[in-house]
């Protein structure tokens, strides 16, 4: 029985209740199709992926890479390594154009789930399109990958090719992170939402940021204006953000183009959180694709039987 699904640009992943990982599709890099595994370029059907010797309790997908968190608190990564998003491949070996030696061996190294080194025991993982996050058992946050807009909450621009401490988040008791394309959101144990990265279109939802200036905002700031219960999950898209509360309310902000904010014909950008009114029921989860979003809504009265809970 499958309990969790993820999707990237050209791949999808599934996690079973018994801790098995399945995936299908293909990973891409700057040169086009990169591959799916050491033995297959592309697969059209779910394939079981071996991740170390332990069961997996969480998976995450970026645009073209995957992460898996095992029951022992270890993190594995595979897929495209460009910009350091795998956290285990040195700078000179991430770009396919710069690879020296046997290309097949290099591809197999990247496409095989492999332990990300230098991490503490991890309790939560997240992936932005081109970056990755790990939250440690003591709520310390580490990140790696692309950071040109400060989407890792690290002052130095990077990119970062190995797990790097994020002091700006590590004192906030972070329990969950939602990665977008050039921005990220973080949720604290007390229910505070923080945003950082690129501000355009209002995707940060912060009152202290000008969404009309394409500046770099690496220092996390609070997102105000979310009511209707405690926030239990945060989600980042390309230029859009969202949050779900324990009462089943959902807020979205950022670009309104293509109907991404679920406002009907109104495509105006929202620079701060806006309450979305879905069909009757309890919103359990929210997700974003490239130009679309999706809500999982439980029937009225079913909220106490599997409603949204904060993920730790």
N, C-alpha and C positions, 0 to 999 in steps of 0.2 A: 504494500500500500504506500503510495507516494504522499509525503506530507509537506513538501516544499519545492517550488519551481523557481528557476532563474532564467534570464535570457540576456544575451548580448547582441551585438550587431548581426552576427551570422551563426550564432550557436545558442543552444539551450541546455539547461541542466536540471536534473531532478534528484531529490534526496528521499530515500524510502524511510519508513518508520524503523527499519532495522539497521539504519546507518549505512546503506549502500548508495553509491553515487552513480548516476547514469547521465550521459550527455550525447548530443548529436549535433550535426552541422559542420562548421569549419571555422577556424581562426584565420584572421587576415592580418597583414602588416602593411607597411607603406608600399610594398611591391604588389599587393593584391592577395590572392588566396595563399595562405601560408601552409596550412595543414590542420589535421584533426588530432592525429596521434603519430607515434613513431612508425606505424605500419599503414596508416590510412590517410589519404589527402582529404577525403570528405566522406561523411556517413549520413545517410538519410533516415536511419532508425536509431532508437536509443541503444547505447552500448554501455555496459558496466565498466566503470573506471576504477582501477585499483589505486587506493590512496594509502600508502604505507601499509602497516599491519594492524590498523585500529579501525574502529567504527567512526563514522563521521556524524557530527551533530549539526553542522551548518555549512552551507555553501553560498558563494557570492559570485556574480558575474560582472566584469567590466565590459567594455566594447568588444575586446578580443582576448580576454584572459579570464581564468577562473581561480577561485580560492576555495579551500576546504579546511574546516576546523574539526579536529578529531576530539574524541571524548577525553583524551589525555591533555588537551589544551595546546596541541601543536598545529601549525599552519602549513599547508602545502599549496603550491601555485603551479600553474602551467598555462601555455598559450603564447601570445605575442609578448616579447620582452622589451619592446621599444619604450624609451623614457623611464626605464627602471621599474615598470609596474609589477614585475614578478618578485622583486626584492631579493633575488639570489643570483643575478647575472651581472657581471661587471660591465662597466660602460662600453668598453671596446668590443664586446660580444653581443650587444643588443641590436645593433643595426645590421640587417642582412647584407647590406652593401659593403660593410667593413669586415665581414667574417673571412678569416684566413684558415685554410685547412679543409678538412672534410665537411662539406655542407650537410650531409645526411646525419652525421654524428651531432652536429650543432643543432639541427632541427629536433632530433630525438631528445636532446637534453632539455630543450624548451617545452616540448609537447608532452613530456612525461611528468606527472605530478611528483614534485620534489619538495622536501622540507625547506621552509624559509628559515635561515639561521638567525641567531642572535635575538630571539624573541623570548620573553618570559612566558609563563603559563598564560594562555589567552582564553578569554571567555566570550568574545564577540569579534566578528570580522565584517568588513564592508569593502566594497569596491566602487570607485568612481569609474568613469569611462576609461581613464588612463592612469589611475592611481589605486592604492590599496591602503586599508587601515586595519589595525589590530588593537583591541582594548584588552589590557591585561587583567588578571584576577584581582589586582589591587587598584584597578581603574586607571592605570597608566596607559597613555595612548601613544602608539607608534604608527608611522606612516612612511610610504615610499611611492615613487613615481613622479608624475608631472606636477609642477607647482608654480607655473608661471603667473598665475593670478592669486596665489596664496591659498589654493584649495586644500592644502595639507595643514593649514594653520601654522606654517613655519615661515619665519621672516626671510631666510635666505631663499633665493629663487629656485635653486636646484637645476635639473631634476635630481632625485635621490634614488640611488640604485640598491640601497640596503635599508632595512628598518631603521628609522630615525626617530628619536624621542620628540614628542610634541609638548613642551612645557606649557604652552598656552591652553591646552585642554586637560592636562594631567592633574590639575588641582580642582577640577569641576565635577568629579564623580560621574564621568560619562558612562552611560550604559549602552548607547546605540549611536551609530553614525549612518547618515544617508549621503552617498556620493552622487554628484551630478557630473556634468561635463567639465565645467570650469569653476564650480562652487561645491560646497559641502555643508551639511547640517549635522549638528550633534545634539543629542538629548541627554540631559543629566538625570540622576536618580530622583531629584526633587521635581522633575518635570519642566525644567527650563530648556528652551530651545535656543541654540546658538547657530549663527550662520557666518560664513567666511568665504572669500574668493571673489569672483567677478560680480559686479553689482548690476550690470545693464539689464533692462526689462523689469527691474524690481525683484529679481530672483532671490536676493538676500532677505527681503522683507524687513529690513532694519530702518528705523527712523533716523539714525545717525549717518546714513549713507545716501549719497546722491546717485540715483539710478541712471541719470543722464550723463554721468562721467565714467568712462571706462577705466577706472582705477583698480589698483591691486589692494585688496583688503584681507591681509593674512591674519589679522588679530580678531579672534572670534568676538562677536557682539550679540546681545540678546535680541530675539525676535519677540516683539510685544504684540498683544491683541488677540491671543488665542484663549478662548474661554470655553465653557461647556464641558468641563471635566478636565482631568489630568491628561497630558499628552503621553501616548504610549508608543507612538512610532513616528519617525520622520523620513521623508522620501525626497530625493533630488532627481530632477530630469535634466534635459539639455539646458533650458533656460527657465525652468519652472520648479516650484517647491511645494511640498504638502506636509500636513501633519494630521494624525488621527488621535482622537481622545478616547478615554475609557468609557465615555457615554455614547460612543458611536457617532460623534460629530467629526466632520472633515473640513479642514481649511486648506486653501490653495492660494498661491501668489506667484507672480512672475509674468511671463509672456502669455497674452490671451489669444495669440494667433492659432489658427487651426482648431479652435474649440477646446484648447488644452485645459482651460479653467472651468469647464462644464457650466458655462453661462449662456448657452444657446447661441443666438446670433450676435451677442455682445462679445467682441474680440479685443476689448480694451485691456491693456496691461494692468495688473494689480501690484502696487508697490508695498502693500502690507497684507497680512493674512485676511482672507475673505471666506466667510462661512459658505459652504456649498450645501444646497438643499437637494439631496437625491430622492429617489423613490422611497416610500415608507419602509422603514427598517433600520437596522443597526449596522453602521459601516465597520467592518472588521479589519480591512486593510486597503491600502492604496498603492498603485504602482504606475510608473510612467514609462512609455516607450519613446521613440524618436519624435513622433508627431501625434501621440495619443496618450490617453490615460485610462486606467481601469479601477473600478471600485468593487470590492467583494462586500455584498450587503446581505446580512442575515435577516430572516423573516422577523417581524415584530414579535417580541416575547422570547426570542431565541438567544438574546444577548448573554444570558447567564449560562448558556450551554455551548461555550466555545467562542465567546466574544473576544474583542481585542485585549491583549494583556501585554504589559511592557516586557520586552525581550531583554534578558540580562546576559 
